[in-house]
Amino acid sequence: MLRCFLLLFLTLLVRPCFAHEAHVHGHVQLTLALEEQSGEMSLFSAQANFLPFEYVPQTSEEITQALALQNKLAHPEELFVLSPEAVCNMQVKHLEGPAFTKQAGHHEEHGHEHGHGHEHANIHMEIAVSCEKPEKLRGLRTTLFETFPAIREIALEVVGPFGQRAAKLEAKDPSVTWQ
């Protein structure tokens, strides 16, 4: 139990520091850390994997696209399917990125041009995970590839009572099992 807690702590503490260094279009980094019945999932990605722009939305069309994305991401249970027999719930704790800034559209409203020079915008999302029967959690399947076709690869790291696992998910194989 102590070993699992240490792995969880190190994953949550250290992993985000390294994850934010990479900005690769088509690539998503996903971490799932579990300790007993609760844990956290963390997603890090280039904004271009989700939207056709990498800056704060300015036009009404861009704002509409960003709001639609925010709505899709607000339902992680539709994007990540954990073993049904584990009876898990997911809730977004944190969502950040230029697409979700409260300043969206402010340049257009004030008649200023928006620059497209911010070509390296990222999205970071944290999801609280709780499972009634964590011992039955044996895998994950994602619909990210279907929902966001710009995503080509997901680098997944999982830490939990069963140990550590790493996997590469692709559209042709969007699931992983670890037990």
C-alpha positions in Angstrom: 0.0 0.0 0.0 2.8 2.4 0.9 4.6 1.6 -2.4 1.4 2.3 -4.4 0.9 5.6 -2.5 4.5 6.6 -3.3 4.0 5.7 -7.0 0.8 7.8 -7.1 2.5 10.7 -5.4 5.5 10.7 -7.7 3.3 10.3 -10.8 1.1 13.2 -9.9 4.0 15.4 -8.7 6.7 14.7 -11.3 4.8 13.7 -14.5 3.1 17.0 -15.2 6.4 18.8 -15.1 7.8 16.6 -17.9 4.5 16.4 -19.8 4.3 20.1 -20.3 7.6 20.2 -22.1 6.4 18.3 -25.2 4.2 19.9 -27.8 3.5 17.5 -30.6 0.6 17.7 -33.0 -1.3 14.4 -33.1 0.1 13.3 -29.8 -1.6 13.2 -26.4 -0.1 12.4 -23.1 -2.5 10.6 -20.6 -1.7 9.6 -17.1 -4.0 7.6 -14.8 -3.0 7.2 -11.1 -5.1 5.2 -8.7 -4.9 4.6 -5.0 -7.5 2.3 -3.6 -10.9 3.8 -4.7 -9.8 7.2 -6.0 -7.3 8.8 -8.2 -6.7 11.2 -11.0 -6.4 11.2 -14.8 -4.3 13.9 -16.4 -4.4 14.8 -20.1 -1.9 17.0 -21.9 -2.1 17.9 -25.6 -1.5 20.5 -28.2 -4.6 22.5 -28.7 -4.4 21.8 -32.4 -5.4 18.2 -31.7 -8.8 19.5 -30.6 -9.3 22.8 -32.5 -8.1 24.2 -35.9 -6.3 27.0 -34.1 -3.8 27.5 -31.3 -4.6 30.8 -29.8 -7.4 32.4 -27.7 -10.5 32.2 -29.8 -11.4 35.6 -31.4 -14.2 35.3 -33.9 -17.7 34.1 -33.1 -17.0 30.9 -35.0 -13.8 30.2 -33.0 -15.6 31.0 -29.7 -18.4 28.6 -30.7 -15.8 25.9 -31.5 -14.1 26.4 -28.2 -17.4 26.2 -26.2 -18.3 23.0 -28.1 -14.9 21.6 -27.1 -15.3 22.6 -23.5 -18.7 20.9 -23.5 -17.3 17.7 -24.9 -14.4 17.6 -22.4 -16.8 18.2 -19.6 -18.1 14.7 -20.1 -14.9 12.5 -19.6 -17.0 9.3 -19.2 -17.8 9.7 -22.9 -14.1 10.0 -23.8 -12.6 7.4 -21.4 -14.4 4.1 -20.7 -12.9 2.3 -17.7 -13.8 -1.3 -16.9 -17.6 -1.2 -16.4 -17.5 -3.7 -13.6 -15.3 -1.4 -11.5 -18.2 1.2 -11.4 -16.1 4.3 -11.8 -17.1 7.9 -11.9 -15.1 10.7 -13.5 -15.4 14.5 -13.0 -13.3 17.2 -14.5 -11.4 19.0 -11.8 -9.3 21.4 -14.0 -9.3 22.5 -17.6 -6.9 25.0 -19.0 -5.7 26.3 -22.3 -6.1 29.4 -24.5 -9.4 28.0 -25.9 -10.9 28.3 -22.4 -9.6 31.7 -21.3 -12.1 34.2 -20.1 -10.5 36.7 -22.5 -11.8 34.8 -25.5 -13.1 37.3 -28.1 -11.8 40.4 -26.4 -9.6 41.5 -29.3 -12.4 41.3 -31.8 -14.7 43.2 -29.5 -12.2 46.0 -29.2 -11.4 46.1 -33.0 -7.8 44.7 -32.6 -6.3 42.1 -34.8 -5.4 38.8 -33.2 -2.1 37.4 -33.9 -1.7 33.8 -35.0 1.9 33.7 -33.8 1.0 31.7 -30.7 1.5 28.4 -32.5 2.3 26.3 -29.4 -0.9 26.4 -27.3 -1.7 23.4 -25.1 -4.6 22.0 -23.3 -4.3 20.4 -19.8 -7.1 18.6 -18.1 -7.3 16.9 -14.8 -10.1 14.4 -14.0 -11.0 13.0 -10.6 -11.6 9.3 -10.8 -13.4 7.2 -8.1 -14.3 3.5 -8.4 -16.6 1.5 -6.2 -14.8 -1.7 -7.0 -11.2 -0.7 -7.9 -10.1 -4.4 -7.8 -12.2 -4.9 -11.0 -10.5 -2.1 -12.9 -8.7 -3.9 -15.6 -8.5 -1.5 -18.5 -9.3 1.6 -20.4 -10.8 2.4 -23.8 -10.9 5.9 -25.3 -13.1 7.5 -27.9 -10.7 10.4 -28.4 -9.6 9.1 -31.8 -13.2 9.0 -33.1 -14.1 12.4 -31.5 -11.0 14.3 -32.5 -9.5 12.9 -35.7 -6.3 15.0 -35.5 -5.2 12.8 -32.6 -3.0 10.0 -33.9 -1.3 8.6 -30.8 -1.9 8.6 -27.0 1.0 7.8 -24.7 -0.7 6.3 -21.6 0.9 5.7 -18.2 -1.1 3.9 -15.5 -0.1 3.6 -11.8 -2.2 1.7 -9.3 -2.5 -1.2 -6.9 -1.6 -3.5 -9.8 1.7 -1.7 -10.5 2.8 0.6 -13.3 2.0 0.2 -17.0 2.7 2.2 -20.1 1.0 1.8 -23.5 0.7 3.5 -26.8 -2.8 3.8 -28.0 -3.8 4.4 -31.7 -7.0 4.7 -33.6 -6.8 1.1 -34.7 -6.3 -0.1 -31.1 -7.8 2.5 -28.7 -7.8 0.3 -25.6 -5.5 -1.2 -23.1 -5.8 -3.8 -20.4 -3.4 -4.2 -17.5 -4.7 -7.3 -15.7 
